[in-house]
């Protein structure tokens, strides 16, 4: 089967459509459910182990949609609700099927937050804190948390198999050290929250900023994710894809997109 990365969700915090929004992007997603976006997260499938990256509030729906029935490890990139709010969805999987605690890797500064928020899940997870730069070895793939720029302690994940892929859903650019480490990537999957003006330049990126970053590190492919679509200038998927036609190596992430790491 080979190692695969599935993008479970590719939206920002509100999702698309947002329940309160009637912008052109939300109208498009209501008419065509294929163009809807759940909150960001991904899963690595090695054939022997399944490693979840972030537990969005849409996690239950995402796992059902992709037919994923087991998990072996969970990494949380940072302690924002749209990235940890689905942890409770794993309670009954652990208690009724797995029957032993699930390894959960948290940002070191967020371990206390976990126990304050999810005290009732202490017996569900084996709590660990990930470390920047530490390599975590799985079947045919190595996962390394690297520093993102997002206001709070946040990781992007560097995946090394036959291909080199970086997954940074929430970041305002990258440090020079991280850029040098990722130079020549096969694929950069990158925060592109805003279309048009970037309302939060210290924690997120716009589509054009993400493209520039990908070009700067000479990534062979750039995949835009964590897309709000309604910020700051609403845009439809159809329109955005047309604009991206001028960038032959830039692609728009979609929920359920599968990326092979053994190419």
C-alpha positions in Angstrom: 0.0 0.0 0.0 2.8 2.4 0.8 2.8 5.4 3.1 -0.1 7.9 2.5 -1.0 11.3 4.0 -4.7 12.0 3.9 -5.8 15.6 4.4 -8.9 15.0 6.6 -9.9 18.7 6.7 -8.5 21.7 4.9 -10.5 24.6 6.3 -9.8 27.3 8.9 -11.6 27.7 12.2 -15.1 28.5 10.9 -15.2 25.8 8.2 -16.8 26.2 4.8 -19.7 26.8 4.8 -19.9 28.6 8.1 -23.4 28.3 9.7 -23.7 32.1 10.0 -22.2 33.1 6.6 -23.8 33.6 3.2 -20.7 34.8 1.3 -20.1 33.5 -2.2 -17.8 30.7 -0.9 -20.4 29.5 1.6 -23.1 29.6 -1.1 -20.9 27.6 -3.4 -20.2 24.9 -0.7 -23.9 24.6 0.2 -24.7 23.9 -3.4 -21.9 21.5 -3.9 -20.9 19.5 -0.8 -17.6 18.4 -2.5 -16.4 22.0 -2.1 -17.1 22.2 1.6 -14.2 22.2 4.1 -14.0 20.8 7.6 -11.4 22.0 10.1 -7.8 21.2 9.4 -6.2 17.8 10.2 -4.5 14.9 8.6 -3.6 11.3 9.1 -0.6 9.3 8.0 -1.3 5.7 7.0 1.8 3.5 6.9 0.0 0.1 6.5 1.0 -0.8 10.0 0.2 2.3 12.0 -2.1 5.3 11.7 -0.8 8.6 13.0 -3.3 11.5 13.4 -2.1 15.1 13.1 -4.6 17.3 14.9 -8.1 16.4 16.2 -10.5 18.9 14.7 -14.0 19.4 16.0 -15.1 17.5 12.9 -13.0 14.5 13.6 -15.7 11.9 14.0 -17.2 12.8 10.6 -13.7 12.9 9.0 -12.7 9.4 10.2 -16.0 7.9 9.0 -15.7 9.6 5.6 -12.2 8.2 5.0 -13.0 4.8 6.5 -10.3 5.0 9.2 -11.2 2.7 12.1 -8.0 2.7 14.2 -5.4 5.1 15.4 -2.0 4.5 17.0 -0.7 8.0 17.8 -2.0 11.5 17.9 0.0 14.7 17.5 -1.5 18.1 18.3 0.2 21.0 16.5 -1.0 23.7 18.9 -3.7 24.4 21.5 -6.3 26.1 19.4 -9.8 24.7 19.5 -10.0 24.0 15.8 -7.0 21.7 16.2 -7.8 19.9 19.5 -11.6 20.1 19.8 -12.2 16.6 18.5 -10.1 14.8 21.2 -13.2 13.7 23.0 -14.4 11.8 19.9 -11.6 9.3 20.6 -12.9 8.4 24.1 -15.2 5.5 23.1 -12.8 4.2 20.4 -10.2 3.7 23.2 -12.6 2.4 25.8 -14.7 0.1 23.6 -12.3 -1.1 20.9 -8.7 -0.3 21.5 -8.8 -1.2 25.2 -5.6 0.6 26.0 -4.5 4.3 26.1 -3.7 6.0 22.9 -0.4 7.9 22.6 -1.0 11.6 22.5 1.8 14.1 21.8 1.1 17.6 22.9 2.9 20.9 22.7 5.0 21.1 25.9 3.4 24.4 26.9 -0.1 22.9 26.5 0.1 19.8 28.7 -1.4 21.7 31.6 -4.1 23.0 29.4 -5.0 19.5 28.4 -5.5 18.4 32.0 -7.5 21.5 32.7 -9.8 20.9 29.7 -10.0 17.2 29.4 -9.5 15.8 32.9 -12.1 13.1 32.1 -9.9 11.8 29.3 -6.8 11.1 31.5 -7.3 7.3 31.3 -7.9 7.5 27.5 -4.5 8.9 26.5 -0.9 8.2 27.3 0.3 11.9 27.5 3.6 12.9 26.0 5.0 16.2 24.9 6.6 16.5 21.5 9.9 18.3 21.1 11.0 20.5 18.2 13.6 18.7 16.1 13.0 15.3 17.6 12.5 12.5 15.1 9.6 10.1 15.6 10.1 6.9 13.6 7.3 4.9 12.0 7.1 2.4 9.3 8.8 3.9 6.2 8.3 7.5 7.4 9.9 9.8 10.0 7.9 12.7 11.5 9.7 15.7 13.0 8.0 18.7 14.6 9.5 22.0 13.5 8.7 25.5 14.8 5.9 27.4 13.2 5.2 31.1 13.7 1.7 31.3 15.2 1.7 33.4 18.4 1.6 30.3 20.7 3.9 27.2 20.7 3.0 25.6 17.4 4.6 22.9 15.3 4.5 22.1 11.6 5.4 18.5 10.7 8.3 17.4 8.5 7.7 14.0 6.9 10.5 12.1 5.4 9.9 8.9 3.5 10.8 8.4 -0.1 9.4 11.9 -0.5 10.0 14.9 1.7 6.8 16.7 2.7 6.2 19.6 5.2 2.7 20.1 6.7 2.3 23.6 8.2 -1.3 24.5 8.6 -1.0 27.5 10.9 2.1 29.7 10.4 3.1 33.2 9.4 6.1 32.3 7.3 9.0 30.2 8.6 12.3 31.0 10.3 15.4 31.0 8.2 16.6 27.9 10.0 13.5 26.0 9.2 13.5 27.2 5.6 17.0 26.0 5.1 16.1 22.6 6.5 13.1 22.3 4.1 14.8 23.7 1.0 14.1 21.5 -2.1 11.0 19.8 -0.6 8.9 17.6 -2.7 5.8 19.2 -1.3 5.0 22.1 1.0 1.4 21.9 2.4 1.0 25.4 3.8 -1.3 27.8 5.6 -3.1 30.0 3.1 -5.9 31.2 5.4 -6.6 34.5 3.7 -7.4 35.5 0.2 -6.5 39.2 -0.3 -5.5 41.1 2.8 -4.0 39.1 5.6 -5.9 40.2 8.7 -3.4 38.3 11.0 0.0 38.6 9.5 1.7 37.5 12.7 0.0 34.1 12.8 -1.3 33.2 9.3 -0.6 33.6 5.6 -2.5 34.6 2.5 -2.6 32.5 -0.7 0.1 34.7 -2.4 2.3 34.7 0.7 2.1 30.9 0.8 3.1 30.6 -2.8 6.0 33.0 -2.3 7.2 30.9 0.6 7.0 27.7 -1.4 9.0 29.3 -4.2 11.6 30.7 -1.8 12.4 27.2 -0.4 12.2 25.7 -3.9 9.4 23.3 -3.1 8.5 21.2 -6.1 4.8 21.3 -5.3 2.9 23.8 -3.1 -0.5 22.8 -1.7 -2.6 25.5 -0.1 -4.5 24.5 3.0 -6.3 25.9 6.1 -8.4 28.0 3.7 -11.0 30.3 5.1 -12.4 31.2 1.7 -14.5 33.9 3.3 -11.6 36.0 4.7 -10.8 38.7 3.8 -12.2 38.8 0.3 -14.6 35.9 -0.2 -13.7 33.8 -3.2 -15.1 30.6 -4.6 -13.1 27.4 -5.3 -13.9 27.8 -9.0 -12.5 31.3 -9.1 -9.4 30.6 -7.0 -8.5 27.6 -9.2 -8.7 29.7 -12.3 -6.3 32.2 -10.7 -3.9 29.4 -9.8 -3.7 28.2 -13.4 -0.7 30.6 -13.8 1.2 28.6 -11.1 1.6 25.0 -12.6 3.1 23.6 -9.3 0.5 25.1 -7.0 -2.6 23.1 -5.9 -5.6 23.8 -3.8 -6.1 21.3 -0.9 -9.4 19.5 -0.7 -10.9 17.4 2.1 -9.9 13.8 1.5 -6.9 14.6 -0.7 -4.5 11.7 -0.6 -0.7 12.2 -1.0 1.7 9.3 -1.4 5.0 9.6 0.4 6.6 6.7 -1.5 6.7 8.4 -4.9 
